[in-house]
Amino acid sequence: MNSRKDVRILLVGEDGVGKTSLILSLVSEEFPDEVPAKAEEITIPADVTPERVPTQIVDFTFQEQTEEDLEEEIHKASVICIVYAVDDEPSIVKIEEFWLPRIHKSLGENSRTPIVLVGNKSDTVEDHSMERVIPLMNQYPEIETCVECSAKTLKNISELFYYAQKAVLHPTGPLYNSEEKDLTEHCKKALSRVFKICDMDNDGILNDRELNYFQKRCFNAPLQPQALKDVKSVVEKSVTDGLKDDGLTQKGFQFLHTLFIQRGRHETTWTVLRKFGYNNDLQLSKEYLFPSLKIAKGATTELSGQAMKFLNFLFTKYDKDKDGCLSTTEVQSLFSTCPYMPWGPDVTNAVCTNEQGWITYRGYIAQWALTTLLDVRRTTEYFGYLGYSFITDQEDTKTAIVVTRDRKQDILHKQSTRNVFQCNVLGPKGVGKTAFLQGLLGRNMKYVASLDKNNLPIYTMNTVQVYGHEKYLLLHEIDIAKAENMSSAELTCDVVCLLYDVTNPKSFEHCSKIYEQHFQDRQISCLVVGTKSEMAEVKQECELQPHEFCKRHRLSPPQFFQCVDKITTDVYHKLATMAAFPNLRRLVHMLLLRRQADWIHAKFRYLQDGLSSNSHVILKFSIGIAVLAVIAFSVYKYQKNSKN
C-alpha cells in the first residue's frame, strides 16, 4: 500500500518541443488542431490511475510564466519531466546546460525528486535519441528513465505519464545503483531486516511455509507450488549459496529483488518494503513507528493480549537453547532488526534474571510492561522495528496497546481495571530504598551489596498476586532531593510507599512531612513501611509515633520489611492490593491486607470435607455465614480498639 496521497507531474522544456500537446493528447486521446501556449492544470482521478493515486499534470512555459513561477512549481512537483524534441538537437543540449542545473539550483544536488526525460516527436525521425541521453542517465542518478513518444500519433503517451507516476511511487534510485549494477546499501539493510522478520523459526532460511506467509501478507495471494519451484530454480542457477536445505537464504532473497529491479519490476520490491514500514527514503516512516494514540489525562497504557502473544512468539524464536532465559547473545539477536539496543546494562537490576544475569521470561514481559507504562511511544517504535504488524497480521501497532480508564474512575468505583500498577517509593537517605526495590525481584541484602552502584535503576517491576489474579507492580524510587518539590507528574501513581528506618529515631519525621505536604489531601492510597525490622525498633523523635500517625490520618497500620536473608514479600502484595482497590476506607484496607488466620482456612477445609459433593447450596451458605462472621468480628474489634 502506497503512503502518498497524490502525485504532481511537472512538464518543463524548451518552447516548441510539444509539452502542451502531450497533455492535450493524453486528455482528449487525439492530437489537437490548435495548441495554446500553456495547458491548464489537470487532475486525473485515483480510480483511473494504475496505482490508485490522484495525479496532477502541470504545464510550464516562459511565454506566460516567470522564474518565480518556475521555482514554485519545481518545489511543488513530485516528479519533473524534461521534454525535448528528438528532431531538435539544441533542445537535447539544453537538458544538461540549463534544465538540470536549474532544477539542482532549486532543490539541491542531493534532491530525491525524480526526473524523467521525454523525447517527443518520435514520428518525425527513424532513429532513436537514446544514445544521446543515456550518458545523462548514467551521470545523474535522479533521472529515472527516458521515454520516446509522439503527441501526434499518441505513441507511448499513456506510458509516459505511467512512468512518471511510477518514478514517484516506485523510484529506482533508493533501491539500485545502476553503475555498480547492485542494490544500494540502504536497500540491502532494509531487505535484511525484512528477511529476519520473515524467518519465523530463526534458522537463517525461509522455508516453504515462511515464503507462503510472506507472499500472502505482502501480495494478498498464496505462492503457487510451481511458481515457488521456479523461483528456487532461478536462484539455484544464478547465485552460489542462494538456497540451503531447500530454503531461501538471505543472499538468495536479495538476489531475487535485484532481479526484479533489473527487469523493471521495482513495484514488487517497493510493495514489500512498504509493507514493512519503509518510505521512499528507505527509512521507517513516523506513521509506522509512532501511530496516533488517544490517551486521556489520568489514563495509562498497557500491553494488549495481541501484544502478549507477539512477545511470547519473539521470546520462543530467540531463546535458541530453550532454557527459559535470554542470554546476552540472544538479546542482541532479538534486537538485530532495530537501529540500536533499547535495554541498557541496568535492565538486569530492574527485572527478574537467572543466576547468570540472563533475563527470564517473566522479567522479559515485565520489562516490556514497564516500557509501555512509562513510554508507550518507545513500545510502538520497537514493535515496529520487530515486525509486529507483519507477524500478527495487524494494520499497525496500535492494537498492541490498551489505554486504561482515568484513575479518577477507578477511585470512584473503588476498584481498578488495570493490570499494571505504579508505586512511588519515598524515604530519607539510608532507609534502604534500593534494597526495597530489589526485594521485589526476590533479591536479599547479600545480592544488593554486590550491585554495581553505577547501574542501579530507579525502577523495578515484577508480578504479584492480588486475590488470585496476576498483576504487575512497578516500584519507582523518588530522588530524596526532589521529594519536597515533586511535580504533578512525579506525584501521579496508583499507590505510595513511605519508608522509614525503625533503627533511626529521626527517620519517620521525613515521612510524616512528605505525607502532610503532598498526599494528605490527595486520593492516593499510602502505606507506611518500617525497614530493617530484623533489628530492634527505637522510638521516633517526632510528635506522633508511626502507628499513631497512621491512625490519625486514617491510614493502614505501619507494615514492616526486612531482607537480610528472608525477604518480607507480603508488603508488595499489600501495595498491589491497595492499588487495585483505591480509595477504600481504612478499615476495609485493613481487612484486605490482613492475612486470614490459619484457623479460618482450617474451618473452611473442615466444612468442605464434611459436606457431600451434592450439597453445593449448603456449602455456599455455610461459607458465606463464616465469612460474614469473620468480617463482623473484625469490625467489632476495630471499633472497640478505636474507642480505647
C-alpha positions as CSV (number, residue, x, y, z in Angstrom):
1,M,0.0,0.0,0.0
2,N,1.4,3.4,-1.0
3,S,1.5,6.1,1.6
4,R,1.4,9.0,-0.9
5,K,-1.8,11.0,-1.2
6,D,-1.2,12.3,-4.7
7,V,1.4,12.7,-7.5
8,R,2.2,16.0,-9.1
9,I,3.9,15.8,-12.6
10,L,5.6,19.0,-13.9
11,L,6.5,19.3,-17.6
12,V,9.3,21.6,-18.5
13,G,11.5,22.1,-21.6
14,E,12.2,24.5,-24.4
15,D,9.3,26.2,-26.2
16,G,8.1,24.3,-29.2
17,V,9.1,20.8,-28.0
18,G,5.4,19.8,-27.6
19,K,4.8,19.9,-23.8
20,T,1.3,21.2,-24.1
21,S,0.5,18.9,-27.0
22,L,1.4,15.9,-24.8
23,I,-1.0,16.9,-22.1
24,L,-3.9,17.6,-24.5
25,S,-3.3,14.4,-26.4
26,L,-3.5,12.4,-23.2
27,V,-6.7,14.1,-22.1
28,S,-8.6,14.0,-25.5
29,E,-6.9,10.9,-26.9
30,E,-6.3,12.8,-30.2
31,F,-3.8,15.4,-31.4
32,P,-5.2,18.9,-31.0
33,D,-5.8,21.1,-34.1
34,E,-4.9,24.2,-32.1
35,V,-2.4,24.3,-29.3
36,P,-2.4,27.1,-26.7
37,A,0.8,28.5,-25.2
38,K,0.1,26.6,-22.0
39,A,-2.3,23.9,-20.9
40,E,-4.4,24.3,-17.7
41,E,-3.5,22.1,-14.8
42,I,-5.5,18.9,-14.9
43,T,-6.2,16.2,-12.3
44,I,-6.6,12.6,-13.1
45,P,-8.8,10.8,-10.5
46,A,-7.4,8.0,-8.5
47,D,-9.8,5.4,-9.9
48,V,-8.4,5.7,-13.4
49,T,-4.7,5.5,-12.5
50,P,-2.9,2.2,-12.2
51,E,-1.7,3.0,-8.6
52,R,-5.0,4.4,-7.4
53,V,-3.4,7.7,-6.6
54,P,-4.8,11.1,-7.8
55,T,-2.4,12.7,-10.3
56,Q,-2.0,16.4,-11.2
57,I,-0.3,17.3,-14.5
58,V,1.2,20.8,-14.7
59,D,2.5,22.6,-17.8
60,F,5.1,25.3,-17.7
61,T,6.2,27.9,-20.3
62,F,8.3,31.1,-20.1
63,Q,5.8,32.6,-22.6
64,E,3.3,33.2,-19.8
65,Q,5.2,32.5,-16.6
66,T,8.2,33.8,-14.7
67,E,11.3,32.5,-12.9
68,E,9.4,32.8,-9.6
69,D,6.6,30.6,-11.0
70,L,9.2,28.0,-12.2
71,E,10.8,28.0,-8.7
72,E,7.5,27.4,-7.0
73,E,6.4,24.7,-9.4
74,I,9.7,22.8,-9.1
75,H,9.3,22.7,-5.3
76,K,5.7,21.5,-5.5
77,A,6.4,18.8,-8.1
78,S,6.6,15.1,-7.2
79,V,8.4,14.3,-10.5
80,I,9.8,16.6,-13.2
81,C,9.5,15.6,-16.9
82,I,12.1,17.4,-19.0
83,V,10.7,17.3,-22.6
84,Y,12.9,17.6,-25.7
85,A,12.2,17.1,-29.4
86,V,14.0,14.1,-30.9
87,D,14.5,16.1,-34.1
88,D,15.8,19.2,-32.3
89,E,19.4,18.8,-31.1
90,P,19.5,22.2,-29.3
91,S,16.6,21.1,-27.1
92,I,18.6,18.0,-26.1
93,V,21.7,20.1,-25.3
94,K,19.6,22.4,-23.1
95,I,18.8,19.4,-20.8
96,E,22.3,19.4,-19.4
97,E,23.2,23.1,-20.0
98,F,20.1,24.6,-18.5
99,W,17.3,22.4,-17.1
100,L,19.3,20.0,-14.9
101,P,21.4,22.8,-13.3
102,R,18.2,24.9,-12.9
103,I,16.5,22.1,-11.0
104,H,19.6,21.5,-8.9
105,K,19.7,25.1,-8.0
106,S,16.1,24.9,-6.6
107,L,16.3,21.6,-4.9
108,G,19.9,21.0,-4.2
109,E,22.4,18.4,-5.6
110,N,21.1,15.7,-3.3
111,S,17.4,16.1,-4.1
112,R,15.2,13.0,-4.2
113,T,12.7,14.4,-6.7
114,P,12.9,12.0,-9.7
115,I,13.3,13.2,-13.3
116,V,12.0,11.6,-16.4
117,L,13.5,12.6,-19.9
118,V,10.8,12.7,-22.5
119,G,11.7,12.6,-26.2
120,N,8.6,13.9,-28.1
121,K,8.0,13.9,-31.9
122,S,9.4,10.4,-32.4
123,D,7.1,10.2,-35.5
124,T,9.4,12.7,-37.3
125,V,12.6,10.5,-37.3
126,E,13.6,7.0,-37.9
127,D,16.5,6.8,-35.4
128,H,16.2,6.8,-31.7
129,S,17.6,9.6,-29.5
130,M,18.6,7.2,-26.7
131,E,22.3,7.1,-27.4
132,R,22.4,10.9,-26.8
133,V,20.6,10.8,-23.4
134,I,21.9,7.5,-21.9
135,P,25.1,9.2,-20.8
136,L,23.0,11.7,-18.9
137,M,21.1,9.0,-17.2
138,N,24.3,7.4,-16.1
139,Q,25.7,10.7,-14.8
140,Y,22.6,11.9,-13.0
141,P,21.1,9.2,-10.7
142,E,17.9,11.2,-10.2
143,I,17.0,10.5,-13.8
144,E,14.7,7.5,-13.5
145,T,14.1,6.7,-17.2
146,C,13.7,8.1,-20.7
147,V,10.6,7.7,-22.8
148,E,10.3,8.4,-26.5
149,C,6.8,9.3,-27.6
150,S,4.6,11.2,-30.1
151,A,1.8,13.6,-29.2
152,K,0.7,13.4,-32.9
153,T,0.4,9.6,-33.2
154,L,-0.3,9.1,-29.5
155,K,2.6,6.7,-29.3
156,N,3.6,6.0,-25.7
157,I,1.6,8.9,-24.3
158,S,-0.1,6.9,-21.6
159,E,3.2,5.1,-20.9
160,L,4.9,8.5,-20.4
161,F,2.6,9.5,-17.6
162,Y,2.6,6.0,-16.2
163,Y,6.4,6.0,-15.9
164,A,6.3,9.5,-14.5
165,Q,3.9,8.3,-11.8
166,K,5.9,5.2,-11.2
167,A,9.1,7.3,-10.8
168,V,7.4,8.8,-7.8
169,L,5.7,5.8,-6.3
170,H,8.4,3.2,-7.1
171,P,11.7,5.1,-7.6
172,T,14.8,3.3,-8.7
173,G,17.4,5.5,-7.1
174,P,16.9,4.4,-3.4
175,L,16.9,0.7,-4.4
176,Y,19.5,0.2,-7.1
177,N,22.9,1.6,-8.2
178,S,22.9,1.4,-12.0
179,E,26.7,2.0,-12.2
180,E,27.6,-0.9,-9.9
181,K,24.6,-3.0,-11.0
182,D,23.8,-3.8,-7.4
183,L,21.3,-2.9,-4.7
184,T,22.2,0.2,-2.6
185,E,23.4,-0.4,0.9
186,H,20.2,1.1,2.3
187,C,18.2,-1.3,0.3
188,K,20.3,-4.3,1.4
189,K,19.9,-3.2,5.0
190,A,16.1,-2.9,4.7
191,L,15.8,-6.3,3.0
192,S,18.0,-7.9,5.6
193,R,15.5,-6.7,8.3
194,V,12.6,-8.0,6.2
195,F,14.3,-11.4,5.9
196,K,15.0,-11.7,9.6
197,I,11.4,-10.9,10.5
198,C,10.1,-13.4,8.0
199,D,12.4,-16.1,9.3
200,M,9.9,-17.2,11.9
201,D,12.0,-20.1,13.3
202,N,15.3,-18.1,13.3
203,D,17.2,-20.8,11.3
204,G,18.7,-18.5,8.7
205,I,16.5,-19.6,5.8
206,L,12.9,-19.1,4.5
207,N,11.2,-22.4,4.2
208,D,8.1,-23.0,2.0
209,R,5.7,-22.2,4.9
210,E,7.5,-18.9,5.6
211,L,7.7,-18.0,1.9
212,N,3.9,-18.6,1.6
213,Y,3.1,-16.5,4.6
214,F,5.4,-13.7,3.2
215,Q,3.6,-13.9,-0.1
216,K,0.1,-13.7,1.4
217,R,1.0,-10.8,3.7
218,C,2.7,-8.7,1.0
219,F,0.6,-9.6,-2.1
220,N,-2.6,-11.0,-0.7
221,A,-2.2,-14.2,-2.6
222,P,-0.5,-17.6,-1.9
223,L,2.6,-18.6,-3.8
224,Q,1.6,-21.4,-6.2
225,P,3.7,-24.6,-5.9
226,Q,5.0,-24.4,-9.5
227,A,5.9,-20.7,-9.0
228,L,7.8,-21.5,-5.8
229,K,9.7,-24.3,-7.6
230,D,10.6,-21.9,-10.5
231,V,11.8,-19.2,-8.1
232,K,14.1,-21.7,-6.4
233,S,15.4,-23.0,-9.7
234,V,16.3,-19.4,-10.8
235,V,18.1,-18.8,-7.5
236,E,20.0,-22.1,-7.6
237,K,21.2,-21.5,-11.2
238,S,22.2,-17.8,-10.6
239,V,23.8,-17.4,-7.2
240,T,26.0,-19.5,-5.0
241,D,24.6,-20.2,-1.5
242,G,21.2,-18.8,-2.5
243,L,19.5,-22.0,-1.3
244,K,20.1,-24.1,1.8
245,D,18.2,-27.2,2.8
246,D,15.7,-26.3,0.1
247,G,15.1,-22.9,1.7
248,L,15.9,-19.4,0.5
249,T,18.9,-17.8,2.2
250,Q,19.3,-14.1,2.8
251,K,21.7,-14.0,-0.2
252,G,19.1,-15.6,-2.4
253,F,16.3,-13.3,-1.1
254,Q,18.3,-10.2,-2.0
255,F,19.2,-11.7,-5.4
256,L,15.6,-12.1,-6.3
257,H,14.9,-8.4,-5.6
258,T,17.9,-7.4,-7.6
259,L,16.4,-9.4,-10.5
260,F,13.0,-7.7,-10.1
261,I,14.6,-4.3,-10.3
262,Q,16.8,-5.1,-13.3
263,R,13.7,-6.4,-15.1
264,G,11.8,-3.1,-14.4
265,R,9.6,-4.6,-11.6
266,H,10.5,-2.0,-9.0
267,E,7.0,-2.1,-7.7
268,T,7.5,-5.7,-6.4
269,T,10.3,-4.6,-4.1
270,W,8.6,-1.4,-3.1
271,T,5.4,-3.3,-2.2
272,V,7.5,-5.5,0.2
273,L,9.4,-2.6,1.7
274,R,6.2,-0.5,2.3
275,K,4.6,-3.5,3.9
276,F,7.4,-3.3,6.4
277,G,7.1,0.4,7.0
278,Y,9.6,2.0,4.7
279,N,9.1,5.3,2.9
280,N,10.8,6.5,-0.3
281,D,14.0,7.3,1.5
282,L,14.1,3.7,2.8
283,Q,13.6,5.0,6.3
284,L,10.8,3.6,8.6
285,S,8.0,6.1,8.5
286,K,6.9,8.0,11.5
287,E,3.3,6.8,11.0
288,Y,4.6,3.2,11.1
289,L,6.7,3.6,14.3
290,F,4.5,6.1,16.1
291,P,0.8,5.6,15.3
292,S,-1.6,8.1,16.8
293,L,-2.8,7.1,20.2
294,K,-5.5,8.9,22.2
295,I,-4.6,8.8,25.8
296,A,-6.8,10.8,28.1
297,K,-5.5,12.6,31.2
298,G,-5.3,10.2,34.1
299,A,-5.2,7.1,31.8
300,T,-2.3,4.7,31.5
301,T,-1.1,2.3,28.8
302,E,-0.7,-1.4,29.0
303,L,0.1,-4.3,26.6
304,S,-2.9,-5.9,24.9
305,G,-3.5,-9.7,24.6
306,Q,-2.3,-9.5,21.0
307,A,1.0,-7.8,22.2
308,M,1.5,-10.6,24.7
309,K,1.2,-13.2,22.0
310,F,3.7,-11.4,19.9
311,L,6.2,-11.1,22.7
312,N,5.7,-14.7,23.5
313,F,6.4,-15.6,19.9
314,L,9.6,-13.4,19.9
315,F,10.9,-15.0,23.1
316,T,10.4,-18.5,21.8
317,K,12.0,-17.6,18.5
318,Y,15.2,-16.2,20.0
319,D,15.5,-18.5,23.1
320,K,17.7,-20.8,21.0
321,D,18.7,-23.1,23.8
322,K,15.2,-23.2,25.2
323,D,16.3,-22.6,28.8
324,G,13.6,-20.1,29.5
325,C,16.0,-17.2,29.6
326,L,17.6,-14.8,27.1
327,S,21.4,-14.7,27.2
328,T,23.3,-11.5,26.2
329,T,23.8,-13.0,22.7
330,E,20.1,-14.0,22.4
331,V,19.0,-10.5,23.4
332,Q,21.3,-9.0,20.7
333,S,19.9,-11.3,18.1
334,L,16.3,-10.4,19.1
335,F,17.0,-6.7,18.6
336,S,19.1,-7.2,15.4
337,T,16.3,-5.7,13.3
338,C,16.5,-2.5,15.4
339,P,18.8,0.5,14.9
340,Y,20.0,0.4,18.4
341,M,19.7,-1.6,21.6
342,P,16.7,-0.4,23.8
343,W,17.9,-2.0,27.0
344,G,20.9,-0.7,28.9
345,P,23.1,-2.5,31.5
346,D,20.6,-1.6,34.3
347,V,17.9,-3.8,32.9
348,T,19.2,-6.9,34.7
349,N,18.6,-5.0,38.0
350,A,15.1,-3.8,37.0
351,V,13.5,-7.2,36.3
352,C,14.0,-10.8,37.2
353,T,17.0,-12.7,35.9
354,N,18.6,-16.1,36.5
355,E,21.8,-16.6,38.4
356,Q,23.9,-15.7,35.3
357,G,22.1,-12.4,34.9
358,W,20.1,-13.5,31.9
359,I,16.5,-12.2,31.7
360,T,13.9,-14.7,32.4
361,Y,10.6,-14.9,30.6
362,R,8.8,-13.2,33.5
363,G,11.5,-10.5,33.5
364,Y,11.2,-10.1,29.8
365,I,7.5,-9.4,29.9
366,A,7.9,-7.2,32.9
367,Q,10.4,-5.0,31.1
368,W,8.0,-4.5,28.1
369,A,5.2,-3.8,30.6
370,L,7.4,-1.2,32.3
371,T,8.3,0.5,29.0
372,T,4.7,0.5,27.9
373,L,3.6,2.2,31.1
374,L,6.3,4.8,31.2
375,D,7.0,5.4,27.5
376,V,4.4,3.9,25.2
377,R,5.9,5.5,22.1
378,R,9.0,3.5,22.7
379,T,7.0,0.3,22.8
380,T,5.2,1.1,19.5
381,E,8.6,2.1,17.9
382,Y,10.3,-1.1,18.8
383,F,7.3,-3.2,18.0
384,G,7.6,-1.6,14.5
385,Y,11.2,-2.5,14.2
386,L,10.5,-6.1,15.3
387,G,7.7,-6.6,12.8
388,Y,4.6,-6.6,15.0
389,S,2.2,-5.7,12.2
390,F,3.6,-8.4,9.8
391,I,3.7,-11.2,12.4
392,T,0.3,-10.6,13.9
393,D,-1.5,-9.6,10.7
394,Q,-2.5,-6.2,12.1
395,E,-2.8,-2.9,10.4
396,D,-0.5,-1.1,12.8
397,T,1.0,-1.3,16.3
398,K,-2.0,0.5,17.9
399,T,-3.6,-2.9,18.5
400,A,-0.6,-3.7,20.8
401,I,-1.7,-1.1,23.3
402,V,-4.6,-0.9,25.8
403,V,-5.5,2.5,27.1
404,T,-7.0,2.3,30.6
405,R,-9.7,4.4,32.0
406,D,-8.9,7.5,34.1
407,R,-7.6,6.9,37.6
408,K,-10.5,9.1,38.9
409,Q,-12.9,6.5,37.6
410,D,-11.0,3.7,39.4
411,I,-11.3,5.8,42.6
412,L,-15.0,6.4,42.0
413,H,-15.7,2.7,41.6
414,K,-13.2,1.8,44.4
415,Q,-11.7,-0.8,42.1
416,S,-9.2,-0.7,39.3
417,T,-9.4,-2.5,36.0
418,R,-5.6,-2.1,35.4
419,N,-3.1,-4.9,35.3
420,V,0.0,-2.7,35.9
421,F,0.3,-0.5,39.0
422,Q,2.9,2.1,39.8
423,C,4.1,2.6,43.3
424,N,6.2,5.6,44.2
425,V,8.7,4.8,46.9
426,L,9.8,7.7,49.2
427,G,12.1,7.8,52.2
428,P,15.2,9.5,53.7
429,K,18.7,8.6,52.6
430,G,19.9,5.4,54.1
431,V,16.4,4.0,54.7
432,G,17.0,1.1,52.2
433,K,15.1,2.1,49.1
434,T,17.4,0.2,46.8
435,A,17.0,-2.9,49.0
436,F,13.3,-2.5,48.9
437,L,13.2,-2.2,45.1
438,Q,15.4,-5.2,44.7
439,G,13.4,-7.2,47.2
440,L,10.5,-7.1,44.7
441,L,12.8,-9.2,42.5
442,G,13.5,-11.7,45.3
443,R,17.0,-10.4,46.0
444,N,18.3,-10.0,49.5
445,M,20.9,-7.7,51.1
446,K,23.8,-10.0,50.1
447,Y,22.8,-9.5,46.4
448,V,22.2,-5.8,46.9
449,A,25.7,-5.4,48.3
450,S,27.2,-6.9,45.2
451,L,25.4,-4.5,42.8
452,D,27.4,-2.0,40.6
453,K,26.3,1.4,42.0
454,N,26.6,2.9,38.5
455,N,23.9,0.6,37.1
456,L,21.2,0.9,39.8
457,P,17.8,1.5,38.2
458,I,15.2,3.8,39.8
459,Y,12.5,1.3,38.7
460,T,11.9,-2.4,39.3
461,M,8.9,-4.4,38.2
462,N,7.6,-7.9,38.9
463,T,4.4,-9.8,39.1
464,V,2.4,-10.0,42.3
465,Q,-0.8,-11.9,43.1
466,V,-4.0,-9.9,44.0
467,Y,-6.7,-12.3,45.1
468,G,-5.6,-15.0,42.6
469,H,-5.0,-12.6,39.7
470,E,-1.5,-11.8,38.4
471,K,-0.8,-8.1,38.4
472,Y,2.4,-6.1,37.6
473,L,3.8,-3.9,40.3
474,L,6.2,-1.1,39.3
475,L,8.3,0.4,42.1
476,H,9.7,3.9,41.4
477,E,12.3,5.3,43.7
478,I,11.8,9.1,44.1
479,D,15.1,11.0,44.5
480,I,15.3,12.4,48.0
481,A,16.4,15.7,46.6
482,K,13.2,16.0,44.6
483,A,10.9,14.6,47.3
484,E,9.9,18.0,48.7
485,N,9.4,19.7,45.3
486,M,7.7,16.9,43.3
487,S,5.9,17.9,40.1
488,S,2.4,16.8,39.4
489,A,3.7,14.1,37.0
490,E,6.0,12.7,39.8
491,L,3.1,12.6,42.2
492,T,1.0,10.6,39.7
493,C,0.9,6.9,40.7
494,D,-1.5,4.3,42.0
495,V,-0.1,3.9,45.5
496,V,2.6,5.5,47.6
497,C,5.1,3.7,49.9
498,L,6.6,5.8,52.7
499,L,9.7,4.1,54.1
500,Y,11.3,4.8,57.4
501,D,14.2,3.1,59.3
502,V,13.0,1.6,62.5
503,T,16.5,1.8,63.9
504,N,16.9,5.6,63.2
505,P,14.9,7.8,65.6
506,K,15.0,10.7,63.1
507,S,13.8,8.7,60.1
508,F,10.0,8.8,60.4
509,E,9.9,12.6,60.6
510,H,10.7,12.8,56.9
511,C,7.8,10.5,56.0
512,S,5.3,12.5,58.1
513,K,6.4,15.8,56.4
514,I,6.2,14.3,52.9
515,Y,2.8,12.9,53.6
516,E,1.4,16.1,55.0
517,Q,2.9,18.2,52.2
518,H,1.9,16.1,49.2
519,F,-0.5,13.3,50.0
520,Q,-2.8,14.4,52.9
521,D,-5.4,15.9,50.5
522,R,-4.8,13.6,47.6
523,Q,-6.9,10.5,46.8
524,I,-3.9,8.2,46.6
525,S,-3.5,5.2,48.9
526,C,-0.4,5.4,51.1
527,L,1.3,2.7,53.1
528,V,3.9,3.3,55.8
529,V,6.7,0.7,55.9
530,G,9.4,0.3,58.5
531,T,12.6,-1.1,57.1
532,K,15.4,-3.1,58.8
533,S,12.7,-4.7,61.0
534,E,15.0,-7.6,61.9
535,M,16.7,-5.2,64.3
536,A,15.4,-3.6,67.5
537,E,12.9,-0.8,66.9
538,V,13.6,2.6,68.5
539,K,11.2,5.4,69.4
540,Q,10.9,8.0,66.7
541,E,11.7,11.6,67.6
542,C,8.6,13.2,66.3
543,E,5.2,14.4,67.5
544,L,3.5,11.1,66.7
545,Q,4.8,7.6,66.5
546,P,4.2,5.8,63.2
547,H,1.2,3.8,64.4
548,E,-0.3,6.9,66.0
549,F,0.3,8.9,62.8
550,C,-1.4,6.3,60.6
551,K,-4.4,6.2,63.0
552,R,-4.8,10.0,63.0
553,H,-4.7,10.2,59.2
554,R,-6.8,7.1,58.7
555,L,-4.0,5.1,57.0
556,S,-3.5,1.4,57.2
557,P,-1.2,0.4,60.2
558,P,2.5,0.5,59.5
559,Q,4.0,-2.6,57.9
560,F,7.5,-3.9,58.4
561,F,10.1,-5.1,55.9
562,Q,13.4,-7.0,56.1
563,C,15.6,-8.5,53.5
564,V,18.9,-9.5,55.3
565,D,18.2,-13.2,54.5
566,K,14.5,-13.9,54.1
567,I,12.5,-11.1,52.3
568,T,9.2,-9.8,53.6
569,T,7.2,-10.2,50.4
570,D,3.8,-9.6,52.0
571,V,4.3,-5.8,51.7
572,Y,4.4,-6.0,47.9
573,H,1.1,-7.8,47.8
574,K,-0.4,-5.3,50.1
575,L,0.8,-2.4,47.9
576,A,-0.7,-4.0,44.8
577,T,-4.0,-4.8,46.7
578,M,-4.2,-1.1,47.7
579,A,-3.6,0.0,44.2
580,A,-6.2,-2.5,42.9
581,F,-8.9,-1.2,45.3
582,P,-8.2,2.6,45.6
583,N,-9.9,5.0,48.0
584,L,-11.4,2.4,50.3
585,R,-11.9,3.2,53.9
586,R,-9.0,2.4,56.3
587,L,-11.0,-0.4,57.9
588,V,-11.6,-2.1,54.5
589,H,-7.9,-1.8,53.6
590,M,-7.0,-3.4,57.0
591,L,-9.3,-6.3,56.2
592,L,-7.9,-6.6,52.6
593,L,-4.3,-6.5,53.8
594,R,-4.6,-8.7,56.9
595,R,-3.8,-12.3,56.3
596,Q,-6.6,-14.6,57.3
597,A,-5.8,-16.7,60.3
598,D,-4.9,-20.4,59.9
599,W,-8.0,-21.5,61.9
600,I,-10.3,-19.9,59.3
601,H,-8.7,-21.9,56.5
602,A,-8.8,-25.0,58.6
603,K,-12.5,-24.4,59.3
604,F,-13.2,-24.0,55.6
605,R,-11.4,-27.2,54.8
606,Y,-13.4,-29.0,57.5
607,L,-16.7,-27.7,56.1
608,Q,-15.6,-28.8,52.6
609,D,-14.6,-32.3,53.8
610,G,-17.7,-32.8,55.9
611,L,-20.2,-31.9,53.2
612,S,-21.1,-34.2,50.3
613,S,-20.4,-33.3,46.7
614,N,-24.2,-32.9,46.2
615,S,-24.6,-30.2,48.9
616,H,-23.4,-27.2,46.9
617,V,-26.1,-24.9,48.2
618,I,-25.4,-25.8,51.9
619,L,-21.7,-25.4,51.3
620,K,-22.0,-21.9,49.7
621,F,-24.4,-20.8,52.5
622,S,-22.1,-22.1,55.3
623,I,-19.0,-20.5,53.9
624,G,-20.9,-17.2,53.4
625,I,-22.0,-17.2,57.0
626,A,-18.5,-17.9,58.2
627,V,-17.0,-15.1,56.1
628,L,-19.7,-12.7,57.3
629,A,-18.9,-13.7,60.9
630,V,-15.2,-13.1,60.5
631,I,-15.8,-9.6,58.9
632,A,-18.3,-8.7,61.6
633,F,-15.9,-9.8,64.4
634,S,-13.1,-7.7,62.7
635,V,-15.3,-4.7,62.6
636,Y,-16.2,-5.1,66.2
637,K,-12.6,-5.4,67.3
638,Y,-11.6,-2.3,65.2
639,Q,-14.4,-0.2,66.7
640,K,-13.5,-1.4,70.2
641,N,-9.8,-0.5,69.7
642,S,-10.7,2.9,68.3
643,K,-12.8,3.7,71.4
644,N,-9.9,2.7,73.7
